[in-house]
Amino acid sequence: MGFKNFRFNLIVRILVLSVSIGLFIYLVYLAENRVFIAPVIVALAVIFQISSLIRFVDKTNRELTSFLESIRFSEFTRSFQIEGMGSSFDDLNKAFNEVIKDFQKVRSEKEEHFHYLQTIVQNIDVSLIAYRNDGNVELINKAAKKLFQVTNLKNISGLEAVSPELVNILFNIKPGENKLVRVADEEDILQLAIYATTIKIKDKEIVLTTIKNIQNVLEEQETEAWQKLIRVLTHEIMNSITPIASLSSTLNNIIMQHNLPGNGEKRSLDKADLDEIQEALQTINKRSIGLLHFVNTYRNLTRIPKPNFKVCNLADIFVNIQKLLDEEIAHNNLQLVVKTEPEIIRITADEQLVEQVLINLIKNSIFALQKRENGVIQLLGFLNKRGRPTIQVIDNGPGILSDVLDKIFIPFFTTKPSGSGIGLSLSKQIIRLHNGSITAHSVPDKETVFTLSF
């Protein structure tokens, strides 16, 4: 049938079918007169017409089924073309395609929103890990991969190599809970603040954790606290020591005047007593001046000059250090090994301040190796696993005990008999001004490693 209008087509098909059935009945009647072939042919024609009519009617149902399946499976790329079958089908065709367009628009907006959120999640500097209760990871962003130095993480148990304590906290942290964990290796120290929340998606419960390395913030607060303490101490001590020094000097002058020849009536004390008093006052004066110098030395901790930043090559800094300390190294029968890999590593820093830190660290190593045979000091420059320019000063001295290691950067703390206790504190503040970090790692009787990361 070549008719395109659905109603007209349907009416014509029904009329033709009715005529065919009537003809079939008529021929069957004639079959009594032994006419057999014609009724069979007409019967086959009737069957064909009925089948064709069913397929014709089912075509609309198939189109409707296809439309509903497109919605079910979110397949909105196709369009529906039911044309030339009457006004009612034209309206249905238009309605189908408008619904598809609406779904396409909603889906497009959702995909844009999803990609927008994905871009934010992947590029924020806060580490994000989403995982199920069994530890299987649903999402990990770039910041987390960089923080833990992993390219892929299927289960949070994979972080055991970083820190077993961290994995234990991630498994047991409660929604809305904050946890702190310290992760340390030979090159870096991470002080991680972890916050967790729970999200339910269908039948899955997902734990979303935000992880922030707050080591730099803690170090800045620690440095600021120590600076405040030092300012208070120096202010109070200076207020007390200055009058003592002035008074002792005045008393010393008075005694000297009383002891001058020609003032006989004023000599109420004998010479021995005056000498003793004068000696005591001189001692007080000397000690007072020494205390002033002592306090002034500690006050340097709060007067570090602002770094004059410029691009420097680590190899050039190492050459300057080597020239300055070669003679002292040789005098103590030590070996200094200097190495940078790659050969050119550039940092933005104050060259003079960085050299001051390195000289202090190497001098500490020289002191530690005084009674050590085959003493070796290594000065190494490289890029650490996080891509940060790093300097290490390593010696094979007696090492530092673990209970002492945590205190070496505290102002006034020293293990040297004649040490001031400000060298490492000063070094730490200088590196902090460079937005870097300095850490210490030691194995007793094997090695001590100081690591500077920029």
Summary of the structure (lengths in Angstrom):
residues: 454
radius of gyration: 45.1
end to end distance: 83.4
largest distance: 181.1
contacts: 1231
relative contact order: 0.06
helix: 55%
strand: 19%
